[in-house]
């Protein structure tokens, strides 16, 4: 990209940031809506993740020339004194033999020991990548060298893991085969020893009397008792769901919901008041409509907010609730930027 083109992109981004801030003010729940950064030394950014530490919020994403290029690494920014720090590349796909592979889909996960873990993938493609993990002991300021997860363990594939009442952790994961066309299958990775060992759990991909559902990138919601619900991306034009009544040990066959899905990632979170928030592209084709929906029981949902409605790509949301009760959302903005939205869920009624 030429210097003139870069300058034009920067001007457009600044204008869009101003328009976004004005649009956000129209919804009473939103109190912050901004780009995490304005200028960066890379051309493409995608697949953000966000987490809270004792020192504040941390956001990460993969970025480089373009998705799948060898220069794509994991970039990170922290919120310090109310402002996002200048993003830096904290991890890459360099191998001992000098080869470099692209990085993919980082997932930040606070751990009970006070550390912050960053799961990510490295490899030439989603069908041939492997799982990696890095650890920060200072709230995301510095990171350990990435370590490869055990064979067969990919870690959370796009969305955050959840901690269960029995102290175990459940990671939503999935695979994409090397077949043509590729077969997509979700699974869950459960650890009862804080991540030292993992057990793989695979829900049936075929609903009763129906065809197999190709699905990836689940997100997990928690219901009373041991009931869990997972939602995620499919090739079928709609979001899938599967349920567990035993804390994730077994799951129902996948079924399609009435929520449209344009073959794009979603995310969801269970709030402390028991409600569930879903962030998704409200379309079966294209990633331009990004909405927020709320449910009290995970079956009947009500759309409560339009994050994006203009043409463009607004995708791959991540959503969490912080200790003060506020909800924080990040998402890809036209593959050039990561947008951050903060809202008060009490005003989403």
PANUKOL-920547 format. One record per residue (C-alpha): residue in one letter; x, y, z. Coordinates in steps of 0.1 Angstrom, whole numbers, plus 5000, padded with zeros to 4 digits. Example, Ala and Ser with C-alpha at 12.3 -4.5 7.8 and 13.67 -1.06 7.14 Angstrom:
[r 'A', [5123, 4955, 5078]]
[r 'S', [5137, 4989, 5071]]
END
This chain:
[r 'X', [5000, 5000, 5000]]
[r 'X', [5014, 5034, 4990]]
[r 'X', [5019, 5062, 5015]]
[r 'X', [4991, 5082, 4999]]
[r 'X', [4967, 5052, 5002]]
[r 'X', [4977, 5047, 5038]]
[r 'X', [4970, 5084, 5046]]
[r 'X', [4936, 5081, 5029]]
[r 'X', [4928, 5050, 5050]]
[r 'X', [4938, 5068, 5082]]
[r 'X', [4915, 5097, 5073]]
[r 'X', [4886, 5074, 5066]]
[r 'X', [4892, 5055, 5099]]
[r 'X', [4892, 5087, 5119]]
[r 'X', [4860, 5098, 5102]]
[r 'X', [4844, 5065, 5109]]
[r 'X', [4855, 5066, 5145]]
[r 'X', [4838, 5099, 5149]]
[r 'X', [4806, 5086, 5133]]
[r 'X', [4807, 5055, 5154]]
[r 'X', [4809, 5075, 5186]]
[r 'X', [4779, 5095, 5175]]
[r 'X', [4759, 5064, 5167]]
[r 'X', [4768, 5048, 5200]]
[r 'X', [4754, 5077, 5219]]
[r 'X', [4719, 5069, 5206]]
[r 'X', [4717, 5037, 5227]]
[r 'X', [4714, 5043, 5265]]
[r 'X', [4734, 5012, 5274]]
[r 'X', [4766, 5022, 5256]]
[r 'X', [4791, 5044, 5273]]
[r 'X', [4822, 5038, 5252]]
[r 'X', [4827, 5030, 5215]]
[r 'X', [4861, 5034, 5199]]
[r 'X', [4889, 5019, 5179]]
[r 'X', [4915, 5002, 5200]]
[r 'X', [4941, 5019, 5178]]
[r 'X', [4941, 5043, 5148]]
[r 'X', [4974, 5037, 5131]]
[r 'X', [4993, 5004, 5129]]
[r 'X', [5024, 4992, 5110]]
[r 'X', [5003, 4963, 5096]]
[r 'X', [4975, 4962, 5069]]
[r 'X', [4951, 4936, 5083]]
[r 'X', [4937, 4927, 5117]]
[r 'X', [4911, 4900, 5126]]
[r 'X', [4898, 4876, 5153]]
[r 'X', [4900, 4897, 5185]]
[r 'X', [4898, 4885, 5220]]
[r 'X', [4893, 4904, 5253]]
[r 'X', [4899, 4896, 5290]]
[r 'X', [4900, 4914, 5323]]
[r 'X', [4930, 4912, 5347]]
[r 'X', [4936, 4928, 5381]]
[r 'X', [4954, 4955, 5362]]
[r 'X', [4926, 4962, 5337]]
[r 'X', [4914, 4950, 5302]]
[r 'X', [4936, 4933, 5277]]
[r 'X', [4928, 4928, 5240]]
[r 'X', [4946, 4907, 5214]]
[r 'X', [4941, 4897, 5177]]
[r 'X', [4961, 4884, 5148]]
[r 'X', [4975, 4908, 5123]]
[r 'X', [4999, 4912, 5094]]
[r 'X', [4998, 4916, 5056]]
[r 'X', [4966, 4895, 5053]]
[r 'X', [4951, 4865, 5069]]
[r 'X', [4972, 4834, 5063]]
[r 'X', [5004, 4852, 5053]]
[r 'X', [5035, 4842, 5071]]
[r 'X', [5041, 4876, 5087]]
[r 'X', [5008, 4873, 5107]]
[r 'X', [5015, 4874, 5144]]
[r 'X', [4995, 4880, 5176]]
[r 'X', [4991, 4917, 5185]]
[r 'X', [4981, 4930, 5219]]
[r 'X', [4970, 4962, 5236]]
[r 'X', [4962, 4969, 5273]]
[r 'X', [4939, 4996, 5287]]
[r 'X', [4960, 5017, 5311]]
[r 'X', [4946, 5048, 5328]]
[r 'X', [4915, 5047, 5306]]
[r 'X', [4935, 5045, 5273]]
[r 'X', [4945, 5016, 5251]]
[r 'X', [4983, 5012, 5248]]
[r 'X', [5000, 5012, 5214]]
[r 'X', [4996, 4976, 5200]]
[r 'X', [5027, 4954, 5199]]
[r 'X', [5033, 4920, 5184]]
[r 'X', [5038, 4896, 5214]]
[r 'X', [5039, 4862, 5196]]
[r 'X', [5047, 4849, 5161]]
[r 'X', [5050, 4817, 5142]]
[r 'X', [5087, 4814, 5139]]
[r 'X', [5100, 4778, 5140]]
[r 'X', [5134, 4765, 5152]]
[r 'X', [5144, 4757, 5116]]
[r 'X', [5138, 4793, 5105]]
[r 'X', [5104, 4787, 5089]]
[r 'X', [5076, 4811, 5098]]
[r 'X', [5040, 4801, 5098]]
[r 'X', [5010, 4824, 5103]]
[r 'X', [4993, 4828, 5136]]
[r 'X', [4955, 4825, 5141]]
[r 'X', [4926, 4831, 5165]]
[r 'X', [4941, 4842, 5198]]
[r 'X', [4920, 4836, 5229]]
[r 'X', [4928, 4853, 5262]]
[r 'X', [4918, 4834, 5294]]
[r 'X', [4923, 4845, 5330]]
[r 'X', [4935, 4816, 5351]]
[r 'X', [4927, 4809, 5388]]
[r 'X', [4964, 4812, 5398]]
[r 'X', [4963, 4849, 5388]]
[r 'X', [4980, 4845, 5354]]
[r 'X', [4966, 4853, 5320]]
[r 'X', [4969, 4827, 5293]]
[r 'X', [4969, 4833, 5256]]
[r 'X', [4959, 4804, 5235]]
[r 'X', [4965, 4807, 5198]]
[r 'X', [4971, 4786, 5167]]
[r 'X', [5001, 4783, 5144]]
[r 'X', [5002, 4766, 5110]]
[r 'X', [4998, 4770, 5073]]
[r 'X', [4960, 4767, 5074]]
[r 'X', [4931, 4759, 5098]]
[r 'X', [4932, 4723, 5085]]
[r 'X', [4969, 4720, 5095]]
[r 'X', [4974, 4743, 5124]]
[r 'X', [4983, 4733, 5160]]
[r 'X', [4975, 4747, 5194]]
[r 'X', [4999, 4770, 5213]]
[r 'X', [4997, 4787, 5247]]
[r 'X', [5017, 4816, 5263]]
[r 'X', [5014, 4828, 5299]]
[r 'X', [5016, 4863, 5314]]
[r 'X', [5022, 4869, 5351]]
[r 'X', [5019, 4906, 5350]]
[r 'X', [4985, 4914, 5335]]
[r 'X', [4996, 4911, 5299]]
[r 'X', [5027, 4933, 5300]]
[r 'X', [5051, 4904, 5292]]
[r 'X', [5046, 4869, 5279]]
[r 'X', [5064, 4836, 5281]]
[r 'X', [5076, 4819, 5250]]
[r 'X', [5047, 4801, 5233]]
[r 'X', [5045, 4763, 5240]]
[r 'X', [5028, 4737, 5219]]
[r 'X', [4998, 4720, 5234]]
[r 'X', [4997, 4682, 5235]]
[r 'X', [4990, 4664, 5203]]
[r 'X', [4952, 4663, 5197]]
[r 'X', [4946, 4694, 5219]]
[r 'X', [4939, 4727, 5200]]
[r 'X', [4927, 4748, 5230]]
[r 'X', [4898, 4772, 5227]]
[r 'X', [4895, 4777, 5189]]
[r 'X', [4880, 4812, 5188]]
[r 'X', [4860, 4818, 5220]]
[r 'X', [4869, 4819, 5257]]
[r 'X', [4869, 4788, 5279]]
[r 'X', [4845, 4786, 5309]]
[r 'X', [4852, 4775, 5345]]
[r 'X', [4826, 4752, 5360]]
[r 'X', [4814, 4747, 5396]]
[r 'X', [4835, 4716, 5401]]
[r 'X', [4867, 4736, 5394]]
[r 'X', [4872, 4721, 5359]]
[r 'X', [4877, 4743, 5327]]
[r 'X', [4859, 4736, 5295]]
[r 'X', [4873, 4749, 5262]]
[r 'X', [4851, 4753, 5231]]
[r 'X', [4870, 4739, 5201]]
[r 'X', [4866, 4725, 5166]]
[r 'X', [4885, 4710, 5137]]
[r 'X', [4885, 4715, 5099]]
[r 'X', [4896, 4685, 5079]]
[r 'X', [4919, 4684, 5049]]
[r 'X', [4891, 4668, 5028]]
[r 'X', [4876, 4686, 4998]]
[r 'X', [4852, 4700, 5009]]
[r 'X', [4865, 4702, 5044]]
[r 'X', [4845, 4686, 5072]]
[r 'X', [4838, 4709, 5101]]
[r 'X', [4833, 4693, 5136]]
[r 'X', [4830, 4710, 5170]]
[r 'X', [4843, 4694, 5202]]
[r 'X', [4851, 4704, 5238]]
[r 'X', [4883, 4700, 5257]]
[r 'X', [4879, 4696, 5295]]
[r 'X', [4906, 4698, 5321]]
[r 'X', [4902, 4689, 5358]]
[r 'X', [4938, 4698, 5367]]
[r 'X', [4940, 4734, 5356]]
[r 'X', [4951, 4727, 5321]]
[r 'X', [4978, 4700, 5327]]
[r 'X', [4958, 4673, 5310]]
[r 'X', [4927, 4674, 5287]]
[r 'X', [4898, 4652, 5278]]
[r 'X', [4881, 4655, 5244]]
[r 'X', [4843, 4654, 5242]]
[r 'X', [4826, 4653, 5208]]
[r 'X', [4788, 4661, 5204]]
[r 'X', [4769, 4642, 5176]]
[r 'X', [4770, 4662, 5144]]
[r 'X', [4738, 4647, 5130]]
[r 'X', [4704, 4658, 5144]]
[r 'X', [4677, 4630, 5145]]
[r 'X', [4665, 4624, 5109]]
[r 'X', [4686, 4652, 5095]]
[r 'X', [4720, 4656, 5076]]
[r 'X', [4753, 4663, 5093]]
[r 'X', [4758, 4699, 5103]]
[r 'X', [4792, 4713, 5095]]
[r 'X', [4800, 4735, 5125]]
[r 'X', [4830, 4752, 5141]]
[r 'X', [4839, 4778, 5167]]
[r 'X', [4814, 4772, 5196]]
[r 'X', [4808, 4795, 5225]]
[r 'X', [4795, 4783, 5258]]
[r 'X', [4767, 4796, 5280]]
[r 'X', [4761, 4785, 5316]]
[r 'X', [4726, 4777, 5330]]
[r 'X', [4714, 4767, 5365]]
[r 'X', [4727, 4734, 5378]]
[r 'X', [4750, 4716, 5354]]
[r 'X', [4732, 4727, 5323]]
[r 'X', [4754, 4742, 5295]]
[r 'X', [4745, 4755, 5261]]
[r 'X', [4768, 4759, 5231]]
[r 'X', [4761, 4781, 5200]]
[r 'X', [4783, 4786, 5170]]
[r 'X', [4791, 4790, 5133]]
[r 'X', [4779, 4768, 5105]]
[r 'X', [4778, 4765, 5067]]
[r 'X', [4740, 4760, 5068]]
[r 'X', [4730, 4797, 5070]]
[r 'X', [4720, 4795, 5107]]
[r 'X', [4737, 4793, 5141]]
[r 'X', [4738, 4758, 5156]]
[r 'X', [4732, 4749, 5192]]
[r 'X', [4738, 4719, 5215]]
[r 'X', [4730, 4713, 5251]]
[r 'X', [4746, 4695, 5280]]
[r 'X', [4728, 4685, 5313]]
[r 'X', [4758, 4670, 5330]]
[r 'X', [4784, 4698, 5331]]
[r 'X', [4798, 4692, 5296]]
[r 'X', [4804, 4654, 5299]]
[r 'X', [4779, 4647, 5271]]
[r 'X', [4760, 4668, 5246]]
[r 'X', [4729, 4666, 5225]]
[r 'X', [4731, 4663, 5187]]
[r 'X', [4736, 4696, 5169]]
[r 'X', [4705, 4714, 5157]]
[r 'X', [4701, 4747, 5138]]
[r 'X', [4685, 4776, 5155]]
[r 'X', [4664, 4804, 5139]]
[r 'X', [4694, 4828, 5141]]
[r 'X', [4709, 4835, 5107]]
[r 'X', [4747, 4830, 5103]]
[r 'X', [4767, 4840, 5072]]
[r 'X', [4794, 4814, 5079]]
[r 'X', [4810, 4837, 5105]]
[r 'X', [4821, 4835, 5141]]
[r 'X', [4799, 4846, 5170]]
[r 'X', [4804, 4849, 5207]]
[r 'X', [4782, 4849, 5238]]
[r 'X', [4784, 4853, 5276]]
[r 'X', [4763, 4845, 5306]]
[r 'X', [4759, 4875, 5329]]
[r 'X', [4759, 4873, 5367]]
[r 'X', [4722, 4882, 5367]]
[r 'X', [4715, 4850, 5348]]
[r 'X', [4708, 4866, 5314]]
[r 'X', [4727, 4857, 5283]]
[r 'X', [4742, 4880, 5257]]
[r 'X', [4748, 4870, 5221]]
[r 'X', [4768, 4890, 5195]]
[r 'X', [4763, 4878, 5159]]
[r 'X', [4759, 4888, 5123]]
[r 'X', [4722, 4890, 5117]]
[r 'X', [4723, 4877, 5081]]
[r 'X', [4727, 4844, 5062]]
[r 'X', [4750, 4861, 5037]]
[r 'X', [4776, 4888, 5043]]
[r 'X', [4791, 4901, 5075]]
[r 'X', [4778, 4937, 5076]]
[r 'X', [4750, 4935, 5101]]
[r 'X', [4763, 4930, 5137]]
[r 'X', [4737, 4928, 5164]]
[r 'X', [4734, 4921, 5201]]
[r 'X', [4706, 4898, 5215]]
[r 'X', [4696, 4890, 5250]]
[r 'X', [4678, 4859, 5265]]
[r 'X', [4668, 4848, 5300]]
[r 'X', [4669, 4811, 5293]]
[r 'X', [4688, 4807, 5260]]
[r 'X', [4658, 4798, 5238]]
[r 'X', [4638, 4829, 5233]]
[r 'X', [4661, 4858, 5223]]
[r 'X', [4654, 4895, 5218]]
[r 'X', [4675, 4917, 5196]]
[r 'X', [4684, 4948, 5217]]
[r 'X', [4712, 4966, 5198]]
[r 'X', [4726, 4971, 5163]]
[r 'X', [4763, 4975, 5165]]
[r 'X', [4769, 4979, 5128]]
[r 'X', [4744, 4982, 5099]]
[r 'X', [4765, 4999, 5071]]
[r 'X', [4781, 4980, 5043]]
[r 'X', [4815, 4964, 5051]]
[r 'X', [4828, 4936, 5072]]
[r 'X', [4821, 4937, 5110]]
[r 'X', [4827, 4902, 5123]]
[r 'X', [4843, 4878, 5148]]
[r 'X', [4830, 4895, 5180]]
[r 'X', [4843, 4887, 5215]]
[r 'X', [4823, 4895, 5246]]
[r 'X', [4829, 4894, 5284]]
[r 'X', [4815, 4908, 5316]]
[r 'X', [4840, 4925, 5339]]
[r 'X', [4840, 4925, 5378]]
[r 'X', [4821, 4958, 5379]]
[r 'X', [4792, 4943, 5359]]
[r 'X', [4799, 4961, 5326]]
[r 'X', [4800, 4942, 5293]]
[r 'X', [4829, 4946, 5269]]
[r 'X', [4828, 4937, 5232]]
[r 'X', [4855, 4937, 5205]]
[r 'X', [4851, 4929, 5168]]
[r 'X', [4868, 4931, 5135]]
[r 'X', [4862, 4964, 5116]]
[r 'X', [4867, 4960, 5079]]
[r 'X', [4897, 4938, 5085]]
[r 'X', [4918, 4970, 5092]]
[r 'X', [4908, 4977, 5127]]
[r 'X', [4895, 4963, 5160]]
[r 'X', [4865, 4981, 5175]]
[r 'X', [4858, 4982, 5213]]
[r 'X', [4824, 4988, 5228]]
[r 'X', [4816, 4991, 5265]]
[r 'X', [4780, 4989, 5278]]
[r 'X', [4759, 4987, 5309]]
[r 'X', [4738, 4955, 5307]]
[r 'X', [4712, 4969, 5331]]
[r 'X', [4701, 4992, 5303]]
[r 'X', [4696, 4964, 5278]]
[r 'X', [4661, 4956, 5291]]
END
